[in-house]
């Protein structure tokens, strides 16, 4: 290769290079909107109840929704916490979220339960559907639950905890529809699916083991939080509009450009596709290929197993304890000071945030304050 060719090659941009946000290109990165306030959980719950009540929810639904959102923050999942309130208020105004709905029973046939949430408040609809499935599983041993047409159901792990507290094993596939696709499965250079979370939970000594994960490397809400803080996301999480890797959250959040990547290459992609099929095709819910109206609809296919009918909760707890002991006895890998089971990080976050307060960035607080003001609540900030 001659000197000029080497020079041309050196000056040619490397398409494989990770795209980094330009701090001068966006004020979020230039000014680092990452200042946080720590808010007492009880005060945050009370303020959240004011907003949900102003949306038209009755007292029982108000308490349930506020508790669900604040518990998500306590667990460290700020992506599914009170930062969702502005989206909920927008969906309400557009007629895409309906307070105080009741489940419509589509099928009630022994081990088969199918409910339509009729665009009801998702955390209420999903909680009620799981509660009914728990009753049925206690009667007959196991049940499949299909929930369709629900507004955003929030942190799916909450329903795993609900089932585990009742002595149930819980497996759930969830998809996202009526929303611009934001996830690019393996081999796709553009978005085709939602974040499509998957959950498995069982009761255990010291708290349930709950695997709750989006099938993307990170949840969409975590990209929103990074954008609001003015921070890049980790590598291997996003692609840009050209299908190239990026760490800049702004285009996806502000302009629906680019996509989240599924985790684990073809393996995470396969699970994302199965969540779409189980919650959409099998459960009869909405699908990502259908026309979208810029809201959030979740469908869920879940299996609940009465562990008392499968040898007893005590036997399961003994097995989980043995597994924990086996794992935690291992030599630590470099950089690790502990070995955790699914659900342990959430409990640690909850203990710390209950003590020290829930951190919320200034931009998210401003967005919630604006949403509250649109409902006639002008003292939201003062309530915190």
N, C-alpha and C positions, 0 to 999 in steps of 0.2 A: 504494500500500500504506500503510495507516494505521500509527500508532505501535505499537499493540498487536500488529498482525500482524507488523511488523518484529521486535518483541521476541520473539514466539513463534518466529519463524523463526530468530532468532539463538540461542535457547536449545535448539532442536531439534538432536539429535546428527546429524552428517553421516555417513550410512551409507557414503560413499565414503572416509572418513578411514581411514588405516592404523591398525590396532590395534597399540599398543605394550604390551609387558609392564609390569605394575605392579610396581615393585621391592618394594613392601610386601606383595605378595600371595604371594610364594614365597621361601622361604629361599635357594634357589639364586641368585636375583637379588639378594636382600638382602645376602648374605654374599660373593657373587662367588667361587664355587668355581673359580677360574681359576688358582690356583697350580700351577706346572708343575715336574716334575722332568725333568732331562735324563739319559737312561740310555744307557750304552755299548751299542752295537748287539750286540756279542758276548755281553755279559752278559744282555741281553734275550733273545737267541736261545737261550742255554742255559737260562734260566728257562722260556721258552716250551716248549722241548723236554721239560722235566720235566712240565709240565701235559699235553701231548699224549701222552706216554708213559703217564702215569697214567690217561688216558682209554682205554688199551688198544691204541694203535697200535704196530706193530712199529717197529724202529729206522729202516728206510728211510722209512716213512710219517711217522714223527715228525720226521725231519730235513726232509722236503719241506714239511710243513705249517708248521713253525716258520719255515723260510726264507721261505716265501710270505708269511706274516703280517708278519715283520720287514721284508722288502723293501717291502711296501706302506707301512709306516711310514716307511722311508727315503725312498721316493718322494714323501712328503708326503701320502699318502692314508691318514690315520689312521682314517678311517671304515672301512677294510677291513683294518686292522692287528690288533695283539694285543688291541685292545678288543673284538674279536669272540669272544674266548675264553669269557666267561660265557655267551653264547648257545649256543656249541658244547657246553659242558658241560651246559647245560639240555637241549638236544636229545638228547644222548647218554643222559641219565637217563630221558628220555621215550621212548626207542627210536626216535627220528626221525633219528638219525645213527649209522651203523654203521662202526666202524673196520675197516681191513684188507680192505675189499671189493675184488673184481676186476671189471672191466668184463664185462658180458654182451653178446656180439655178437648183435645182432638182424638186421642185414643187412650182408653183405660182398659187394658186387657191383661190382667195378671202381672206378669213381669215386664210388660211394655207400657210405659207412660209417655205420652206425647202432649206437650203444651205449646200454645201460641201466646206469646207475651203481648201481642198487639201494640208494639212500640212503647211498652211501659218502661218505667225507670228500672234499668237493668239490674242493679244490685238488689232491688226489692223482688223483681220477678225471678231471678235466679235463686235467691235465698228461699223463696216460697216453693219453687219447683224442687229444690234439693230436700227441703223439709218434708214434702209429700213423698218423695222417693224413699227417704229414710223410714217413714212409717210403713210403706209397702215392703221394703226389704226386711224389716223386723218381722213382718207377717209371713213372708214366703222365702226368705233367704237371700235373694238377689233380685235386682231390677235394672232395666235399662231406661234411661231418662233422655228424652229428646226435648230440647227447648228451642223454639223458633222465634224469629221476628222480635227480638228483644233489643231495646236501646242498650248502649254500652254497659256490659255487666261488670266492668271493673277488674279488680285483681282476682284472678281465677283461684289462686291458692286459698282464698277465704272460704270457698265452698268445699275444698278439700279438708280444711280445718273443721268446718261445720260437720262434715260427714264423719271425720275421725273422732271428734268429740262424742259422737253418738255410737261409737264402736264399729264404724263401717270402714271398709276399704273403698277407695274412690279412684276412678280413672276417668279422665275427661279429655275430649278433643273439642276445640273451639275454633271457629273461623270468623272472619271479618268480611262483611259485605256492605253495600250501599255507601262505599267510601272509595276514594281513589286508591287503586292498588299501590302498595308501598314496599313490597318485598319481591326481590328477584330470585327465583329458585335457581338451582345449579344449572349453568349453561345459558340462562336468560340475561340479556343485556339491558333489560328494562323491567319495571315492576309488573307482576301478574297476580300476586296474592296479598293478603294481609299478614299480620304478624303471627296469626294462627297458633295460640298457645296450647300447651299440653300439660296436664297435671296428673300426678299420682300421689295419693296420701294414704297413710295408715296410722292408727293410734300407736303411741309409744310412751314409755316412761320418760317423764320430764317434758313432754310435748310431742305433738305429732311429727312424723317424718313427712314432709311435704315437698315434692319436686314440682315446682311451678315455673315454667319457662316459656318464653316466646320461642318460636322456631327460627327467628332471626337472631343474629349475634347479640343484639340489644333490642329492647322494645322501642317502638316509635316515640313513646312518651319520654324516654331517656334522651332521645335526640332533641326533643323539644326543650327539656331541661338544660341540656348542654348549650343549645342555642340561646336560651334566656340568660345563662351564666356567662355567655361569651367565650365558651371553651370548645376546643375541638373534641371530637369523639375518638375513640381508639381506632387503630388501623384494623382493616378487615371487617369493618362494620357497614360501610356505605360504598356505593358506586355513584358516579356523577351521571349527568344526562348522556354522556358519550359512552357509558359503561365502564369507565376507568375508576380505580379505587380513589377514594377521597376521605378526608377526615373533617371536612367542613359541613356542619349541620344546617347552615343557613339555606342553601338552595332547596333542600327537601322540605323544610318546615315552612319557608316563606313562599316558595313557588312550585311545590310538588315536582321538583326536578330531581332525577336520580332515584335511588332505591336503597332500602336496607338489604343486606345480604343474609341469606340463611346461614346458620352455623354449620360447621363440620362438613363443608362441601356437599357431596351427594347425599350424605346420611341425614343431615339436618333438613336438606331439601326434600328428601323422601318423607320425613315425618311431617313437614309442612303440608305437603300434598295430601297425605293421609288425613290430617286434620281437616283440610278442605273437603275431602270426600266424605269423611264420617259425619261432620257437622252439617254439610250441605246435602250431598246426594243421599246418604243413609238416613239422617235425621229429618230430611225434608226441609232444611232451612234454606235461607238465601245463599247465593253463591257469588264468588268474586267475578264470574263472567257475565253477570246480569247488569243491566244499566244501574248506575249509581247516582244518588241525589245529594252527595256531600254530607251524609250523616254517618253514624256508626251503628250498624246492626250486627249483633252477635247471635250465632246459633251454637248449640252445644249438644254433643252426644256423650253421655256419661254412663258408667256402670257403677252401681253401689252394691257392695257385698257385705252381708251381715256376718261379721267375723265370729259371733257366737255360734252360728250355724256351720262354721268352718274350723271347728276345734277350739274356739274361744279366744276372746281378746287377750286373756292372760298368756296363752300359748304364743300368740303373735308378739306380745310385748317381750316375752322371754327371748324369742328369736331375734328381735330388733336389738335388745340389749347385748346379746352375744355378738351380733354383727358389729355393733358400735365398739365393743371391747376389742374385737379382732382387728378392726381398722385402726383404732387409736393407739394400739400397741406397736404399730409400725414405726420404723425409724423415719424421722421427718426428712422430707426432701429439702434441698437448699432453699432458703428464703421462707420456709414455713415454720411457724411455731405451734400450730395446732392442726388437727384433722377434724373436719366437720361433716355431719350428715345434712341432707337437705332439710331446711327448716331451722337449723341452728343459727345461721346468719340473721334471719328475721327476728328470732328471739333476742339475740344480742343487741340488734339495733333497737328493738322495742324497749329493752331495759335502759339503754343509754339515752334514748330520746325521751322516755318518760321522766328520767332524772334531769336531763339538761335542756329539754325543749326540742321542738321539731324545726330543723333549719329549712327556710324557704327563701329563695332568691328574690331580690327586689323587683325584678321585672314580672315574675309570676305573681307576686303580691299586687303589683299595679294592675295586672290583667284581671285578677279576681275582684279588686276594688272597683274597676270599671264595670264589670259584669254586675256586681252588687248594686252600683248606682243606677244601672239601667232598670233595675227592679224596684227602685225607690229607696234603697238602703244607702244612706249617705254617710253613715258613721262606722262603716266596716273596719277601716284602719284603726279607729279608736277602740274598737272592741278587742283588739289584739294586744 
